[in-house]
């Protein structure tokens, strides 16, 4: 019997400075999520082929899994992708380029959209099912007091976040493929957290609180454990579901409550000063000036500052109804992460 390869693009293209910004934190978790996904598949005894860039290293979480086949394949290299997809029947697409630098905006959009288009075309040609990882960055805003659903779409004409634009346009490539006969599902995870993030990605939020964060913002967002995101993706891949988009989010939390829970996990005082919108504006402007002087990435950018004071609460009823997922309580995830980082 032919081996049933599962192809997972898990390597990110570029790391950038992280601040407490929902899109930013979540989308620096691509490698984090890909590693968890590969681990869960390997633990099930699946035959897996994972891609990485030539200069990328294998994530420590996956080093013990000798049954994982690693291949070097850039998403923009169509010939390398063709070779990587030989014998493949299922693709999980978790890779993306991420940067907050304004100079990277257009190249990032071009890279993410073109890379997704290449993968979509190959999956179409070879009748491969695709689970595409997008982001809440590509989900629009709801009316005040309403939950954000899969039916809310980002208004690209007024959006300034290059990453959000790249994710939305990448989704459009998947929808284009679906219109041409592609068997595909799109997932839009909220802020992904988990112990294996360490102090990178979403783990940097925990590290920032542990180092004595004094300020909190009056905003909200959805949070989800990385293990649950991977479980949802596998369940969708194994189902007959296609041509759908799913928000993957466990619970909606105020940033004040989240930073307080993290502080409690570390047994320290929580942030006690509310950073109002005007203060956030001054912060990003000051950070921009400092960046110009030092040449280092800004501690906070305009998009991050604006996002931190927005109320974005997500509806997870569609994914629950589709696969019956029972999400892990976020309070439990926070406790586990604090225990791991505290050791």
DRENMARGU-247980 format. One line per 3 residues: number of its first residue (from 1); their letters; for each residue y negated, x negated, z of N, C-alpha, C, CB. Coordinates in pm, whole numbers. Glycine has a CB too. Example, Ala and Ser with C-alpha at 12.3 -4.5 7.8 and 13.67 -1.06 7.14 Angstrom:
! residues 2
1> as> 569 -1319 780 450 -1230 780 330 -1320 780 447 -1131 905 | 225 -1285 708 106 -1367 714 -3 -1290 787 60 -1408 572
END
This chain:
! residues 343
1> xxx> 119 -85 0 0 0 0 -124 -89 0 -1 97 124 | -224 -53 -80 -348 -131 -86 -423 -122 47 -438 -83 -202 | -487 -230 82 -565 -232 206 -690 -146 188 -603 -377 245
4> xxx> -724 -74 294 -841 14 290 -958 -59 356 -811 150 363 | -1031 -134 276 -1141 -212 330 -1258 -123 367 -1184 -318 231 | -1321 -160 473 -1443 -94 516 -1553 -197 511 -1429 -32 659
7> xxx> -1651 -174 430 -1754 -274 405 -1877 -242 489 -1790 -279 255 | -1922 -335 568 -2035 -311 656 -2143 -415 633 -1991 -311 802 | -2257 -372 585 -2371 -462 575 -2437 -465 712 -2472 -417 463
10> xxx> -2434 -576 783 -2486 -573 918 -2596 -675 942 -2376 -595 1015 | -2625 -759 848 -2723 -864 874 -2864 -816 841 -2689 -989 793 | -2959 -851 926 -3098 -819 899 -3161 -935 824 -3175 -788 1029
13> xxx> -3269 -910 757 -3333 -1012 675 -3434 -1094 751 -3400 -948 558 | -3504 -1032 843 -3617 -1100 904 -3643 -1043 1042 -3741 -1089 817 | -3660 -1129 1140 -3698 -1084 1273 -3848 -1098 1287 -3625 -1165 1382
16> xxx> -3908 -1009 1362 -4052 -1015 1384 -4079 -987 1530 -4127 -915 1293 | -4206 -1004 1571 -4239 -985 1711 -4214 -841 1753 -4385 -1022 1736 | -4164 -822 1873 -4129 -690 1923 -4224 -644 2030 -3988 -690 1975
19> xxx> -4265 -519 2020 -4343 -456 2126 -4278 -322 2156 -4493 -440 2086 | -4332 -252 2253 -4276 -123 2289 -4322 -20 2186 -4318 -81 2433 | -4248 -10 2079 -4285 75 1964 -4156 135 1913 -4360 -7 1851
22> xxx> -4149 268 1908 -4021 331 1879 -3959 284 1747 -4037 479 1876 | -4034 283 1639 -3978 239 1511 -3937 93 1519 -4078 260 1397 | -4021 12 1583 -4001 -132 1589 -3874 -168 1665 -4121 -199 1653
25> xxx> -3862 -111 1786 -3744 -140 1866 -3617 -97 1795 -3753 -71 2002 | -3618 27 1748 -3497 80 1687 -3455 -3 1567 -3518 223 1646 | -3546 -41 1483 -3508 -101 1357 -3485 -251 1366 -3612 -74 1257
28> xxx> -3505 -312 1480 -3460 -447 1502 -3320 -446 1561 -3557 -522 1592 | -3263 -326 1568 -3127 -311 1619 -3025 -302 1507 -3118 -189 1707 | -3063 -327 1382 -2968 -315 1272 -2847 -404 1293 -3036 -351 1140
31> xxx> -2871 -530 1327 -2761 -624 1351 -2684 -582 1476 -2815 -768 1367 | -2755 -536 1578 -2698 -487 1702 -2604 -370 1673 -2809 -444 1800 | -2650 -273 1596 -2569 -157 1561 -2452 -197 1472 -2655 -52 1490
34> xxx> -2476 -281 1373 -2369 -323 1284 -2256 -391 1358 -2423 -414 1178 | -2293 -472 1456 -2191 -542 1536 -2107 -444 1616 -2257 -644 1630 | -2172 -346 1678 -2099 -245 1755 -2008 -163 1665 -2196 -153 1831
37> xxx> -2059 -128 1548 -1979 -51 1452 -1855 -129 1410 -2063 -15 1328 | -1874 -256 1374 -1761 -340 1333 -1661 -355 1446 -1811 -478 1288 | -1709 -370 1568 -1621 -383 1684 -1536 -258 1702 -1703 -410 1811
40> xxx> -1597 -142 1694 -1521 -18 1712 -1416 -2 1602 -1616 103 1713 | -1451 -37 1480 -1355 -26 1370 -1241 -126 1387 -1425 -48 1236 | -1276 -248 1429 -1172 -350 1450 -1079 -311 1563 -1237 -487 1480
43> xxx> -1136 -252 1668 -1054 -210 1782 -955 -99 1742 -1143 -161 1896 | -988 -28 1635 -899 77 1584 -794 22 1490 -980 184 1514 | -802 -108 1460 -706 -170 1371 -739 -157 1224 -572 -113 1395
46> xxx> -864 -121 1192 -905 -107 1053 -919 -244 986 -1037 -30 1044 | -898 -246 856 -923 -366 776 -1070 -364 737 -830 -373 648 | -1144 -467 776 -1289 -464 761 -1338 -587 686 -1356 -457 899
49> xxx> -1431 -566 598 -1502 -676 533 -1650 -660 567 -1479 -677 376 | -1708 -760 630 -1849 -757 669 -1929 -856 586 -1864 -788 819 | -2050 -817 549 -2136 -908 476 -2239 -970 568 -2205 -837 360
52> xxx> -2282 -1088 530 -2391 -1156 599 -2464 -1244 498 -2340 -1239 720 | -2584 -1284 533 -2653 -1378 446 -2598 -1518 471 -2807 -1374 471 | -2615 -1606 376 -2557 -1741 385 -2599 -1813 512 -2596 -1823 264
55> xxx> -2726 -1800 549 -2778 -1872 665 -2756 -1796 797 -2925 -1899 647 | -2702 -1676 790 -2680 -1597 911 -2554 -1642 982 -2672 -1448 877 | -2554 -1626 1113 -2436 -1661 1192 -2363 -1532 1229 -2474 -1743 1319
58> xxx> -2235 -1543 1255 -2155 -1428 1296 -2196 -1389 1438 -2002 -1460 1288 | -2225 -1262 1463 -2263 -1219 1597 -2156 -1255 1699 -2288 -1068 1599 | -2198 -1298 1816 -2103 -1340 1920 -2003 -1230 1955 -2178 -1383 2044
61> xxx> -2048 -1107 1951 -1961 -995 1984 -1840 -988 1892 -2039 -865 1977 | -1855 -1038 1768 -1750 -1025 1669 -1670 -1153 1647 -1808 -982 1540 | -1709 -1260 1709 -1638 -1388 1691 -1489 -1377 1724 -1701 -1495 1777
64> xxx> -1450 -1306 1832 -1306 -1299 1865 -1223 -1221 1763 -1288 -1237 2000 | -1286 -1144 1676 -1212 -1057 1585 -1179 -1132 1456 -1292 -929 1554 | -1067 -1201 1459 -1028 -1283 1344 -983 -1199 1224 -916 -1377 1384
67> xxx> -955 -1070 1246 -912 -985 1134 -1029 -939 1048 -836 -864 1185 | -1154 -965 1093 -1269 -928 1013 -1290 -1033 905 -1396 -914 1102 | -1299 -987 781 -1325 -1078 670 -1476 -1085 646 -1250 -1031 541
70> xxx> -1531 -1205 650 -1675 -1224 631 -1704 -1278 491 -1732 -1321 738 | -1803 -1218 426 -1845 -1266 295 -1997 -1278 293 -1795 -1171 182 | -2046 -1377 219 -2191 -1395 203 -2238 -1311 84 -2227 -1547 183
73> xxx> -2330 -1219 110 -2377 -1133 2 -2516 -1078 36 -2278 -1017 -24 | -2615 -1121 -38 -2750 -1068 -26 -2756 -936 -101 -2857 -1169 -80 | -2824 -837 -45 -2833 -706 -110 -2905 -710 -244 -2902 -610 -18
76> xxx> -2984 -813 -266 -3056 -825 -393 -2975 -900 -499 -3188 -894 -371 | -2861 -954 -458 -2774 -1027 -549 -2662 -933 -595 -2715 -1155 -481 | -2682 -869 -707 -2589 -767 -752 -2450 -824 -778 -2642 -701 -877
79> xxx> -2443 -948 -824 -2312 -1007 -853 -2234 -1034 -725 -2328 -1138 -934 | -2304 -1082 -621 -2239 -1104 -492 -2193 -971 -431 -2334 -1177 -394 | -2275 -867 -448 -2238 -736 -397 -2115 -681 -469 -2355 -638 -412
82> xxx> -2111 -699 -599 -1996 -652 -676 -1867 -715 -625 -2015 -684 -825 | -1873 -844 -599 -1755 -914 -550 -1718 -868 -409 -1778 -1066 -550 | -1821 -849 -325 -1796 -806 -188 -1733 -668 -181 -1926 -807 -109
85> xxx> -1760 -584 -280 -1711 -447 -279 -1576 -429 -347 -1811 -358 -344 | -1515 -537 -390 -1384 -526 -455 -1281 -468 -358 -1339 -663 -508 | -1217 -359 -396 -1115 -297 -312 -1169 -211 -200 -1029 -401 -254
88> xxx> -1300 -196 -194 -1362 -122 -84 -1363 27 -114 -1505 -173 -59 | -1337 108 -13 -1339 254 -29 -1448 320 54 -1205 312 10 | -1503 250 152 -1606 307 240 -1711 201 270 -1542 361 371
91> xxx> -1836 241 271 -1945 148 300 -2034 204 410 -2028 119 174 | -2060 123 510 -2161 153 613 -2278 58 585 -2104 134 762 | -2391 113 553 -2508 31 516 -2606 27 633 -2578 87 388
94> xxx> -2609 -88 703 -2695 -104 821 -2802 -211 803 -2610 -138 941 | -2809 -273 687 -2897 -389 671 -3036 -348 625 -2837 -488 572 | -3135 -426 670 -3273 -403 625 -3360 -522 662 -3332 -273 688
97> xxx> -3465 -540 587 -3566 -640 622 -3669 -573 711 -3633 -702 494 | -3711 -643 817 -3804 -586 914 -3916 -684 942 -3731 -549 1044 | -4039 -638 934 -4154 -721 969 -4274 -633 998 -4186 -822 857
100> xxx> -4357 -676 1092 -4482 -606 1121 -4601 -672 1052 -4506 -601 1271 | -4577 -785 989 -4688 -856 924 -4735 -780 801 -4645 -999 886 | -4866 -763 790 -4922 -691 677 -4887 -759 544 -5073 -680 691
103> xxx> -4880 -891 546 -4848 -965 425 -4705 -938 377 -4868 -1114 448 | -4618 -894 470 -4478 -867 436 -4454 -723 393 -4390 -900 554 | -4556 -638 402 -4537 -494 380 -4478 -464 242 -4670 -421 396
106> xxx> -4541 -509 138 -4494 -478 2 -4360 -545 -26 -4597 -523 -102 | -4343 -676 6 -4211 -737 -17 -4100 -669 63 -4216 -884 19 | -4133 -624 186 -4033 -556 268 -3990 -424 204 -4086 -531 409
109> xxx> -4087 -347 159 -4056 -220 93 -3970 -245 -30 -4186 -144 55 | -4013 -342 -112 -3940 -373 -235 -3797 -416 -205 -4013 -482 -314 | -3780 -503 -105 -3648 -554 -71 -3556 -444 -21 -3659 -664 35
112> xxx> -3605 -364 75 -3519 -261 134 -3481 -152 34 -3589 -198 253 | -3576 -113 -48 -3549 -8 -145 -3457 -58 -257 -3680 46 -205 | -3486 -177 -309 -3403 -232 -415 -3262 -261 -367 -3466 -359 -471
115> xxx> -3251 -316 -245 -3119 -344 -191 -3036 -218 -175 -3132 -414 -57 | -3100 -112 -126 -3029 15 -112 -2991 71 -248 -3116 116 -35 | -3082 61 -345 -3053 110 -480 -2932 38 -539 -3175 92 -571
118> xxx> -2925 -94 -520 -2811 -171 -571 -2680 -120 -511 -2829 -321 -539 | -2682 -98 -379 -2562 -53 -311 -2523 88 -355 -2582 -57 -160 | -2622 175 -368 -2598 312 -414 -2533 312 -553 -2729 392 -416
121> xxx> -2586 231 -642 -2533 227 -779 -2388 181 -782 -2617 135 -865 | -2357 79 -700 -2220 29 -697 -2126 131 -635 -2212 -103 -620 | -2171 199 -531 -2087 302 -468 -2062 417 -566 -2153 355 -339
124> xxx> -2162 450 -645 -2146 553 -748 -2042 513 -850 -2280 581 -818 | -2053 390 -898 -1963 341 -1002 -1819 336 -955 -2006 204 -1048 | -1800 309 -825 -1664 287 -775 -1613 400 -685 -1660 158 -699
127> xxx> -1685 512 -683 -1644 629 -604 -1621 593 -457 -1516 689 -662 | -1716 517 -401 -1710 474 -261 -1797 566 -177 -1755 326 -247 | -1745 609 -62 -1827 690 29 -1922 600 106 -1737 772 127
130> xxx> -2045 647 122 -2150 569 186 -2207 642 307 -2262 538 86 | -2213 572 420 -2291 618 535 -2411 526 545 -2205 619 669 | -2527 580 521 -2651 502 515 -2730 518 644 -2737 545 396
133> xxx> -2764 405 706 -2842 407 829 -2990 403 796 -2805 288 921 | -3058 511 821 -3203 516 808 -3263 502 948 -3249 649 738 | -3363 579 981 -3430 565 1110 -3516 687 1137 -3515 437 1113
136> xxx> -3549 706 1264 -3648 809 1296 -3783 772 1237 -3658 828 1450 | -3799 647 1196 -3923 606 1130 -3946 686 1003 -3920 455 1098 | -3837 735 943 -3847 809 817 -3851 961 839 -3729 774 727
139> xxx> -3854 1001 966 -3860 1143 1000 -4006 1180 1028 -3770 1175 1123 | -4048 1295 981 -4186 1340 1001 -4213 1390 1141 -4219 1447 902 | -4334 1437 1162 -4377 1488 1292 -4369 1639 1295 -4521 1441 1323
142> xxx> -4332 1696 1410 -4328 1840 1427 -4460 1890 1483 -4211 1881 1519 | -4476 2021 1485 -4594 2079 1547 -4587 2058 1698 -4605 2231 1513 | -4701 2053 1767 -4701 2033 1912 -4610 2134 1982 -4844 2045 1968
145> xxx> -4526 2082 2072 -4435 2167 2147 -4303 2194 2079 -4502 2295 2175 | -4287 2151 1953 -4163 2172 1880 -4081 2044 1872 -4192 2225 1739 | -3949 2060 1861 -3862 1945 1843 -3861 1903 1696 -3720 1977 1891
148> xxx> -3848 1774 1674 -3839 1720 1538 -3695 1736 1489 -3884 1570 1533 | -3678 1790 1370 -3546 1811 1312 -3532 1732 1182 -3520 1960 1288 | -3414 1741 1125 -3387 1674 998 -3471 1730 884 -3241 1686 963
151> xxx> -3528 1846 905 -3609 1910 800 -3754 1863 800 -3605 2059 816 | -3790 1779 896 -3926 1723 898 -3925 1594 816 -3975 1697 1045 | -4017 1585 723 -4021 1470 633 -4153 1395 646 -4000 1516 486
154> xxx> -4143 1266 643 -4260 1180 654 -4353 1203 537 -4218 1032 661 | -4483 1210 564 -4582 1223 458 -4621 1084 411 -4707 1303 507 | -4560 1042 304 -4573 904 260 -4715 869 215 -4476 876 148
157> xxx> -4789 967 170 -4925 940 120 -5022 901 230 -4978 1062 47 | -4989 938 355 -5078 906 467 -5015 807 564 -5115 1032 541 | -4895 758 534 -4825 667 625 -4870 522 603 -4672 678 606
160> xxx> -4895 451 715 -4938 311 708 -4827 212 747 -5058 290 797 | -4723 261 809 -4615 175 857 -4525 137 739 -4532 247 969 | -4531 10 700 -4453 -37 587 -4305 -17 605 -4480 -180 563
163> xxx> -4256 -36 728 -4113 -19 751 -4073 127 734 -4075 -68 891 | -4154 217 787 -4125 360 772 -4120 399 625 -4230 444 846 | -4214 347 549 -4217 375 404 -4090 323 338 -4342 312 338
166> xxx> -4051 202 376 -3932 142 315 -3806 223 347 -3914 -3 362 | -3798 275 469 -3681 353 507 -3679 488 437 -3677 372 659 | -3796 551 423 -3802 678 354 -3766 661 207 -3941 741 368
169> xxx> -3822 559 143 -3792 537 1 -3647 494 -19 -3887 432 -57 | -3591 425 80 -3449 391 73 -3364 518 81 -3409 293 186 | -3404 610 169 -3334 739 176 -3341 810 41 -3396 828 286
172> xxx> -3455 802 -23 -3472 868 -153 -3375 811 -256 -3616 852 -202 | -3345 681 -246 -3246 622 -336 -3108 682 -309 -3242 469 -319 | -3077 706 -181 -2948 766 -148 -2942 910 -201 -2923 764 5
175> xxx> -3052 984 -184 -3055 1121 -236 -3045 1122 -389 -3184 1193 -190 | -3105 1023 -452 -3091 1010 -597 -2946 990 -634 -3177 894 -650 | -2877 904 -557 -2735 882 -581 -2653 1008 -559 -2683 772 -493
178> xxx> -2687 1083 -455 -2615 1208 -426 -2631 1305 -542 -2667 1273 -296 | -2752 1312 -598 -2776 1400 -712 -2692 1359 -833 -2925 1399 -750 | -2654 1230 -838 -2574 1179 -949 -2424 1180 -917 -2618 1038 -985
181> xxx> -2388 1234 -799 -2246 1246 -765 -2198 1158 -651 -2166 1217 -883 | -2286 1085 -584 -2247 997 -474 -2203 1078 -353 -2363 904 -437 | -2095 1034 -290 -2047 1091 -165 -2114 1013 -51 -1888 1085 -154
184> xxx> -2216 1073 10 -2294 997 108 -2348 1086 219 -2408 926 39 | -2372 1022 334 -2435 1084 450 -2542 988 501 -2329 1117 563 | -2652 1044 549 -2762 963 604 -2772 990 753 -2897 995 533
187> xxx> -2787 884 833 -2811 900 977 -2946 840 1012 -2697 834 1060 | -3015 906 1103 -3146 862 1150 -3142 844 1301 -3257 965 1110 | -3101 726 1348 -3094 705 1492 -3233 697 1555 -3016 578 1522
190> xxx> -3240 739 1681 -3363 720 1758 -3359 579 1819 -3379 830 1870 | -3421 556 1932 -3426 421 1989 -3288 383 2043 -3533 412 2102 | -3227 283 1984 -3090 245 2018 -3091 141 2130 -3017 189 1893
193> xxx> -3018 171 2237 -3009 79 2349 -2862 51 2382 -3083 135 2473 | -2837 -59 2453 -2702 -94 2493 -2697 -233 2551 -2608 -83 2375 | -2599 -263 2635 -2592 -392 2704 -2585 -513 2613 -2473 -393 2793
196> xxx> -2522 -499 2497 -2502 -615 2410 -2627 -656 2332 -2392 -586 2314 | -2736 -582 2348 -2861 -621 2283 -2921 -745 2347 -2962 -507 2286 | -2881 -774 2472 -2939 -887 2544 -3088 -866 2564 -2914 -1019 2467
199> xxx> -3167 -968 2537 -3312 -957 2552 -3382 -948 2417 -3367 -1076 2631 | -3304 -920 2313 -3362 -904 2180 -3361 -757 2142 -3285 -987 2075 | -3432 -721 2037 -3434 -582 1995 -3478 -492 2109 -3296 -540 1945
202> xxx> -3402 -384 2131 -3437 -292 2238 -3427 -358 2375 -3347 -170 2232 | -3349 -465 2385 -3337 -536 2512 -3467 -598 2556 -3233 -641 2501 | -3559 -620 2462 -3686 -680 2499 -3770 -585 2583 -3762 -722 2376
205> xxx> -3752 -454 2564 -3820 -356 2648 -3777 -374 2793 -3791 -212 2601 | -3647 -392 2814 -3595 -413 2950 -3647 -543 3008 -3441 -413 2949 | -3649 -647 2926 -3697 -777 2973 -3845 -772 3007 -3670 -884 2867
208> xxx> -3921 -698 2928 -4066 -686 2954 -4090 -617 3087 -4136 -609 2842 | -4015 -511 3116 -4029 -442 3245 -3988 -533 3358 -3945 -312 3247 | -3879 -606 3340 -3830 -694 3446 -3931 -803 3480 -3697 -758 3405
211> xxx> -4008 -846 3380 -4107 -951 3404 -4236 -900 3468 -4140 -1019 3274 | -4240 -769 3496 -4354 -717 3569 -4454 -639 3486 -4424 -827 3634 | -4407 -556 3395 -4496 -473 3314 -4579 -384 3406 -4415 -388 3214
214> xxx> -4710 -384 3386 -4801 -308 3472 -4840 -173 3412 -4925 -389 3498 | -4829 -160 3280 -4880 -41 3213 -4767 43 3154 -4978 -81 3104 | -4791 173 3151 -4703 265 3078 -4790 352 2989 -4617 352 3176
217> xxx> -4730 410 2886 -4805 495 2794 -4759 639 2808 -4788 446 2649 | -4846 730 2769 -4819 872 2785 -4760 929 2656 -4948 948 2822 | -4645 876 2617 -4577 922 2497 -4431 949 2526 -4591 820 2385
220> xxx> -4360 1003 2427 -4218 1030 2442 -4143 989 2315 -4194 1180 2472 | -4013 971 2329 -3928 946 2213 -3784 973 2250 -3946 801 2161 | -3698 972 2150 -3556 988 2172 -3490 854 2195 -3492 1059 2055
223> xxx> -3382 855 2274 -3304 734 2302 -3156 767 2283 -3332 681 2447 | -3078 664 2245 -2935 683 2225 -2862 552 2248 -2906 738 2083 | -2742 560 2304 -2660 442 2326 -2599 397 2194 -2549 469 2431
226> xxx> -2595 267 2173 -2545 212 2047 -2401 254 2019 -2555 61 2048 | -2320 265 2125 -2180 305 2106 -2171 445 2046 -2103 298 2239 | -2262 533 2088 -2261 669 2036 -2305 675 1889 -2351 758 2120
229> xxx> -2399 590 1852 -2441 586 1711 -2325 546 1623 -2561 489 1691 | -2253 441 1665 -2137 395 1587 -2029 503 1581 -2078 265 1650 | -2006 573 1693 -1906 680 1694 -1943 791 1596 -1893 737 1836
232> xxx> -2071 826 1593 -2116 930 1501 -2094 887 1356 -2264 962 1525 | -2126 761 1327 -2110 712 1190 -1964 714 1146 -2167 571 1179 | -1875 672 1234 -1732 671 1200 -1681 813 1181 -1651 598 1310
235> xxx> -1723 903 1270 -1679 1043 1259 -1727 1106 1129 -1730 1124 1379 | -1850 1077 1090 -1903 1130 964 -1830 1072 843 -2053 1102 953 | -1799 943 852 -1726 879 742 -1588 942 725 -1712 729 768
238> xxx> -1522 973 835 -1385 1025 830 -1381 1175 799 -1315 998 961 | -1496 1241 803 -1501 1385 778 -1519 1413 629 -1615 1449 858 | -1519 1541 596 -1547 1583 459 -1695 1609 438 -1467 1709 425
241> xxx> -1776 1578 539 -1920 1603 531 -1985 1509 431 -1985 1586 670 | -2073 1563 349 -2149 1484 252 -2281 1555 226 -2068 1464 119 | -2373 1482 165 -2502 1537 125 -2580 1592 244 -2483 1646 21
244> xxx> -2573 1522 358 -2642 1567 478 -2718 1452 543 -2543 1628 577 | -2815 1489 626 -2897 1394 702 -2889 1435 849 -3046 1392 651 | -2863 1337 938 -2844 1368 1079 -2930 1279 1169 -2697 1352 1116
247> xxx> -3004 1341 1258 -3072 1268 1365 -2967 1234 1470 -3191 1351 1427 | -2959 1107 1508 -2865 1064 1611 -2947 1025 1734 -2775 943 1562 | -2955 1115 1830 -3037 1093 1949 -2975 1166 2066 -3183 1140 1925
250> xxx> -2965 1099 2179 -2900 1160 2296 -2997 1243 2379 -2838 1051 2383 | -3111 1181 2416 -3206 1248 2505 -3348 1206 2471 -3174 1218 2652 | -3442 1294 2503 -3584 1263 2488 -3640 1223 2624 -3663 1384 2429
253> xxx> -3709 1110 2627 -3763 1058 2752 -3912 1026 2736 -3686 932 2796 | -3989 1048 2844 -4124 996 2851 -4115 844 2871 -4205 1064 2966 | -4204 770 2809 -4204 625 2828 -4226 590 2974 -4312 559 2741
256> xxx> -4307 671 3044 -4329 646 3187 -4198 655 3263 -4431 747 3244 | -4118 758 3236 -3991 775 3305 -3891 666 3266 -3933 914 3275 | -3894 625 3139 -3802 521 3094 -3832 388 3163 -3810 505 2942
259> xxx> -3960 348 3163 -3994 221 3227 -3969 227 3377 -4141 184 3199 | -3986 345 3437 -3958 361 3580 -3809 348 3607 -4010 496 3631 | -3725 406 3519 -3580 396 3536 -3533 252 3520 -3507 486 3435
262> xxx> -3592 181 3425 -3557 40 3406 -3596 -41 3528 -3624 -16 3279 | -3716 -16 3579 -3763 -87 3698 -3671 -59 3817 -3907 -47 3732 | -3628 66 3831 -3536 101 3940 -3404 27 3925 -3512 253 3945
265> xxx> -3360 10 3799 -3237 -63 3775 -3245 -209 3815 -3200 -53 3630 | -3364 -264 3805 -3387 -403 3846 -3435 -415 3991 -3488 -468 3754 | -3452 -296 4055 -3499 -290 4194 -3637 -353 4210 -3399 -359 4288
268> xxx> -3727 -317 4118 -3865 -365 4124 -3959 -246 4112 -3893 -470 4013 | -4087 -269 4135 -4186 -163 4124 -4206 -124 3977 -4319 -207 4188 | -4217 5 3950 -4237 49 3812 -4381 29 3768 -4198 196 3796
271> xxx> -4407 28 3638 -4545 23 3588 -4624 140 3646 -4548 26 3432 | -4745 112 3691 -4820 216 3763 -4953 251 3698 -4846 170 3904 | -4991 184 3591 -5121 207 3529 -5102 272 3393 -5200 75 3516
274> xxx> -5165 387 3374 -5156 457 3247 -5244 388 3143 -5198 604 3262 | -5184 347 3033 -5259 288 2922 -5301 401 2828 -5175 179 2846 | -5427 442 2836 -5477 552 2756 -5499 508 2612 -5607 607 2816
277> xxx> -5511 604 2520 -5528 569 2378 -5639 469 2352 -5554 693 2299 | -5753 484 2419 -5864 392 2398 -5825 250 2441 -5989 438 2476 | -5752 242 2551 -5707 111 2598 -5609 49 2499 -5641 124 2737
280> xxx> -5521 131 2441 -5426 81 2343 -5497 32 2218 -5324 189 2307 | -5604 101 2179 -5681 58 2063 -5745 -78 2087 -5789 161 2029 | -5803 -95 2206 -5864 -224 2241 -5757 -333 2244 -5936 -215 2377
283> xxx> -5636 -296 2290 -5528 -394 2301 -5487 -446 2165 -5407 -333 2373 | -5468 -355 2068 -5422 -403 1937 -5531 -480 1863 -5374 -286 1852 | -5656 -438 1883 -5765 -512 1820 -5777 -653 1879 -5897 -436 1836
286> xxx> -5763 -662 2010 -5768 -793 2075 -5651 -880 2035 -5770 -777 2225 | -5534 -818 2022 -5415 -893 1981 -5429 -944 1838 -5289 -807 1994 | -5491 -864 1754 -5512 -905 1615 -5605 -1025 1608 -5570 -789 1532
289> xxx> -5711 -1022 1688 -5805 -1135 1691 -5736 -1261 1743 -5927 -1102 1779 | -5657 -1246 1849 -5586 -1361 1905 -5487 -1417 1804 -5512 -1321 2033 | -5424 -1329 1726 -5328 -1373 1626 -5395 -1455 1517 -5256 -1253 1564
292> xxx> -5515 -1413 1478 -5588 -1486 1375 -5625 -1626 1424 -5715 -1409 1335 | -5652 -1637 1553 -5691 -1767 1610 -5571 -1858 1629 -5762 -1746 1743 | -5462 -1802 1683 -5345 -1883 1717 -5244 -1897 1604 -5277 -1825 1836
295> xxx> -5247 -1802 1510 -5147 -1803 1403 -5015 -1744 1444 -5126 -1943 1354 | -5004 -1693 1568 -4881 -1633 1617 -4883 -1482 1593 -4862 -1664 1767 | -4766 -1418 1588 -4763 -1273 1569 -4837 -1202 1682 -4618 -1222 1563
298> xxx> -4907 -1092 1654 -4980 -1020 1758 -4887 -960 1862 -5065 -911 1697 | -4932 -955 1986 -4851 -897 2093 -4832 -748 2072 -4915 -922 2228 | -4925 -685 2001 -4916 -543 1968 -4998 -519 1842 -4964 -453 2086
301> xxx> -4949 -434 1754 -5024 -404 1632 -5072 -259 1636 -4939 -429 1507 | -5150 -220 1537 -5210 -87 1533 -5105 23 1534 -5298 -74 1411 | -5002 7 1453 -4899 109 1443 -4824 125 1575 -4801 76 1330
304> xxx> -4794 12 1639 -4725 16 1768 -4810 85 1873 -4688 -125 1814 | -4940 54 1874 -5031 114 1972 -5041 265 1952 -5171 50 1960 | -5049 309 1829 -5058 453 1801 -4927 524 1834 -5096 477 1655
307> xxx> -4817 460 1802 -4686 521 1825 -4659 538 1974 -4577 436 1762 | -4706 445 2054 -4676 446 2197 -4737 563 2272 -4722 318 2260 | -4834 631 2212 -4898 744 2278 -4866 877 2208 -5050 724 2283
310> xxx> -4770 874 2116 -4730 996 2047 -4616 1065 2121 -4688 965 1903 | -4611 1196 2109 -4499 1274 2162 -4405 1306 2046 -4549 1405 2234 | -4288 1243 2048 -4189 1264 1942 -4054 1295 2007 -4179 1137 1849
313> xxx> -4027 1424 2019 -3903 1472 2079 -3811 1525 1969 -3931 1582 2186 | -3685 1484 1974 -3593 1510 1864 -3484 1610 1900 -3529 1381 1820 | -3445 1687 1800 -3340 1788 1812 -3208 1726 1765 -3375 1916 1730
316> xxx> -3107 1721 1852 -2979 1662 1815 -2870 1767 1793 -2934 1564 1922 | -2910 1893 1779 -2811 2000 1770 -2728 1992 1642 -2880 2134 1777 | -2784 1940 1533 -2711 1938 1407 -2591 1844 1413 -2804 1896 1293
319> xxx> -2609 1722 1467 -2498 1628 1475 -2395 1676 1577 -2547 1488 1512 | -2440 1740 1685 -2347 1793 1784 -2258 1899 1722 -2422 1850 1905 | -2319 1987 1644 -2241 2093 1580 -2146 2038 1474 -2335 2195 1517
322> xxx> -2187 1931 1409 -2107 1876 1299 -1980 1807 1347 -2189 1778 1219 | -1991 1727 1453 -1875 1645 1494 -1836 1663 1640 -1903 1500 1468 | -1911 1746 1714 -1876 1771 1854 -1901 1655 1948 -1733 1809 1863
325> xxx> -1993 1566 1913 -2022 1449 1996 -2083 1490 2130 -2117 1355 1922 | -2036 1429 2237 -2097 1443 2369 -2162 1309 2401 -1990 1483 2480 | -2293 1307 2403 -2363 1181 2418 -2357 1127 2561 -2507 1197 2377
328> xxx> -2349 997 2567 -2353 927 2695 -2491 945 2759 -2320 775 2677 | -2498 977 2887 -2629 993 2951 -2710 864 2942 -2612 1035 3098 | -2835 877 2906 -2919 759 2891 -2939 688 3025 -3054 798 2832
331> xxx> -2941 762 3134 -2954 700 3266 -2839 604 3293 -2961 806 3376 | -2719 640 3246 -2603 552 3263 -2618 428 3176 -2473 625 3227 | -2667 445 3055 -2689 330 2967 -2790 235 3028 -2737 375 2829
334> xxx> -2898 288 3083 -3003 206 3145 -2944 125 3260 -3120 294 3195 | -2863 190 3343 -2800 121 3456 -2712 6 3408 -2718 219 3541 | -2631 32 3306 -2541 -72 3254 -2620 -190 3197 -2450 -13 3145
337> xxx> -2727 -161 3126 -2808 -268 3068 -2874 -352 3176 -2915 -209 2974 | -2928 -287 3277 -2993 -360 3386 -2893 -448 3461 -3061 -263 3484 | -2772 -395 3479 -2668 -474 3546 -2631 -596 3463 -2543 -388 3571
340> xxx> -2620 -579 3330 -2586 -692 3244 -2697 -797 3244 -2560 -643 3102 | -2820 -754 3231 -2932 -849 3227 -2960 -911 3363 -3056 -780 3175 | -2919 -839 3469 -2945 -891 3602 -2846 -996 3647 -2945 -780 3701
343> x> -2733 -1007 3575 -2631 -1106 3611 -2668 -1246 3561 -2495 -1066 3555
END
